[in-house]
Amino acid sequence: MKTIRVLLADDHAVVRTGLKALVDAQPDMSVVAEAGDGPGALKLAGEAQPDVAVLDFSMPGLDGAETAEKLKQTCPNVKSLALTVHEDRSYLKQVLQAGAFGYVLKRSAAEELIHAIRVVAGGGVYLDPALAGRVVQGFVGEPAGGDAPPALSEREAEVLRLIALGFSNKEIAARLDVSVKTVETYKARSMQKLGLHSRVDIMRVAVDRGWLHDAE
């Protein structure tokens, strides 16, 4: 079993101690570095090369979004995961735009963070369930420059929405009663129309267009 290497960044030592105990208790995870601020997180990420960097949103020096953005530039293999008390959709949008792969609320159960780390380490995008139905609701996406958004068919939009919610191609195929190949075709076609290149891009579009407001 490959061990997921985790960096923890939070300006509260007590919080870091609790998070470290939680992560190190998992058989497939190990905390390889701890930082108390954004600049420290960037420095340690370059040295330790973790798989996932769990970043508190409100840190001195650089906040979580700024740290995630700089990590994306300096350590592209490190996937950022925001851990925050903020439930406002503006923070969520800011973090996703900065290049983070996930957003977890500090008030969520410990198991939620562990699950999020595994999802992000595996190349997925994670959105705290408490946000999917409430915080994301009301997003209205407007493309840059005021241009009309590229037209997607109802099925293309549904496939992207389900991908953003974390469903696999196989699960989507079963849900929509089509073949996996058909799902892949819808996905490729819609991503090409919107100029998307990754699951993170899909998540941003889903958030901007309010596709997640019906998430259970």
Secondary structure, 3 states (H helix, E strand, C coil): CCCEEEEEECCCHHHHHHHHHHHHCCCCEEEEEEECCHHHHHHHHHHHCCCEEEEECCCCCCCHHHHHHHHHHHCCCCEEEEEECCCCHHHHHHHHHHCCCEEEECCCCHHHHHHHHHHHHCCCCEECHHHHCCCCCCCCCCCHHHCCCCCCCHHHHHHHHHHHCCCCHHHHHHHHCCCHHHHHHHHHHHHHHHCCCCHHHHHHHHHHCCCCCCCC
